[in-house]
Amino acid sequence: MVASCPSSSISRATAGASGDSHLGTSRHPPLNELQNFRLVPYRSILAAPGVGVMVGHMATPGLGDGKTPSSINPAAYQLLRSR
């Protein structure tokens, strides 16, 4: 069986993240901008059953403390599970 999930490199570019999270601090725009504009095309993907999401290492202002990278931020996983 082969499965797929939205790529972190596509979402990093689409979401307008700054910097390379493998080389230092990288941030997304604020959560409300992501939800209301940049991530709108992904809503239909996330609505499908059995979809996996690869969580990146970027911090997102407005998500949890806004400083913790999403990959280790409980608020990021809580947000995904609520969708």
C-alpha positions as a Markdown table, in Angstrom:
| # | Residue | x | y | z |
|---|---|---|---|---|
| 1 | Met | 0.0 | 0.0 | 0.0 |
| 2 | Val | 1.2 | 3.5 | -0.8 |
| 3 | Ala | 0.0 | 6.5 | 1.1 |
| 4 | Ser | 0.6 | 10.2 | 0.7 |
| 5 | Cys | 0.3 | 13.4 | 2.7 |
| 6 | Pro | 0.7 | 17.1 | 1.9 |
| 7 | Ser | 4.4 | 17.9 | 1.6 |
| 8 | Ser | 6.0 | 20.1 | 4.2 |
| 9 | Ser | 8.0 | 21.8 | 1.4 |
| 10 | Ile | 4.8 | 22.7 | -0.5 |
| 11 | Ser | 3.0 | 23.9 | 2.6 |
| 12 | Arg | 6.1 | 25.8 | 3.8 |
| 13 | Ala | 6.2 | 27.8 | 0.5 |
| 14 | Thr | 2.4 | 28.1 | 0.4 |
| 15 | Ala | 2.2 | 29.3 | 4.0 |
| 16 | Gly | 4.9 | 31.9 | 3.5 |
| 17 | Ala | 7.3 | 30.6 | 6.1 |
| 18 | Ser | 10.5 | 32.6 | 6.7 |
| 19 | Gly | 13.8 | 30.9 | 6.7 |
| 20 | Asp | 14.9 | 27.2 | 6.6 |
| 21 | Ser | 13.9 | 25.3 | 9.7 |
| 22 | His | 16.8 | 23.0 | 9.3 |
| 23 | Leu | 19.3 | 25.8 | 9.5 |
| 24 | Gly | 17.7 | 28.0 | 12.2 |
| 25 | Thr | 14.5 | 29.6 | 13.4 |
| 26 | Ser | 11.7 | 29.7 | 10.9 |
| 27 | Arg | 8.2 | 31.2 | 11.4 |
| 28 | His | 4.9 | 31.0 | 9.6 |
| 29 | Pro | 2.7 | 34.1 | 9.3 |
| 30 | Pro | 0.2 | 34.4 | 12.2 |
| 31 | Leu | -2.4 | 31.6 | 12.6 |
| 32 | Asn | -5.4 | 33.7 | 11.6 |
| 33 | Glu | -3.7 | 34.6 | 8.3 |
| 34 | Leu | -2.9 | 30.9 | 7.6 |
| 35 | Gln | -6.5 | 29.8 | 8.4 |
| 36 | Asn | -8.2 | 32.6 | 6.5 |
| 37 | Phe | -6.1 | 32.8 | 3.4 |
| 38 | Arg | -3.0 | 30.7 | 2.8 |
| 39 | Leu | -4.3 | 27.3 | 3.9 |
| 40 | Val | -7.8 | 27.6 | 2.4 |
| 41 | Pro | -6.9 | 25.3 | -0.6 |
| 42 | Tyr | -5.9 | 22.5 | 1.9 |
| 43 | Arg | -9.4 | 22.4 | 3.5 |
| 44 | Ser | -10.8 | 19.9 | 1.1 |
| 45 | Ile | -7.7 | 17.7 | 1.4 |
| 46 | Leu | -8.0 | 17.7 | 5.2 |
| 47 | Ala | -11.7 | 16.9 | 5.0 |
| 48 | Ala | -11.0 | 13.6 | 3.2 |
| 49 | Pro | -10.9 | 10.4 | 5.4 |
| 50 | Gly | -7.6 | 8.9 | 6.3 |
| 51 | Val | -5.4 | 11.9 | 5.4 |
| 52 | Gly | -2.0 | 12.3 | 7.0 |
| 53 | Val | -0.3 | 15.6 | 7.7 |
| 54 | Met | 3.4 | 16.1 | 8.0 |
| 55 | Val | 4.0 | 18.8 | 10.7 |
| 56 | Gly | 6.9 | 21.1 | 10.1 |
| 57 | His | 9.4 | 22.7 | 12.4 |
| 58 | Met | 8.2 | 26.3 | 12.0 |
| 59 | Ala | 6.8 | 28.4 | 14.8 |
| 60 | Thr | 3.4 | 29.9 | 14.2 |
| 61 | Pro | 2.4 | 33.1 | 16.1 |
| 62 | Gly | -1.0 | 32.6 | 17.6 |
| 63 | Leu | -0.6 | 28.8 | 18.0 |
| 64 | Gly | 0.2 | 27.9 | 21.5 |
| 65 | Asp | 3.0 | 30.1 | 22.8 |
| 66 | Gly | 3.8 | 31.2 | 19.2 |
| 67 | Lys | 7.5 | 30.3 | 19.8 |
| 68 | Thr | 7.5 | 26.5 | 20.0 |
| 69 | Pro | 8.0 | 24.7 | 16.6 |
| 70 | Ser | 4.8 | 23.1 | 15.4 |
| 71 | Ser | 6.4 | 19.7 | 15.3 |
| 72 | Ile | 6.7 | 19.7 | 19.1 |
| 73 | Asn | 3.8 | 22.1 | 19.9 |
| 74 | Pro | 0.8 | 20.3 | 21.5 |
| 75 | Ala | -1.5 | 23.1 | 20.2 |
| 76 | Ala | -0.6 | 22.2 | 16.6 |
| 77 | Tyr | -1.7 | 18.6 | 17.1 |
| 78 | Gln | -4.8 | 19.7 | 19.0 |
| 79 | Leu | -5.8 | 22.0 | 16.1 |
| 80 | Leu | -5.3 | 19.2 | 13.6 |
| 81 | Arg | -7.3 | 16.7 | 15.6 |
| 82 | Ser | -10.2 | 19.2 | 15.9 |
| 83 | Arg | -10.6 | 19.4 | 12.1 |
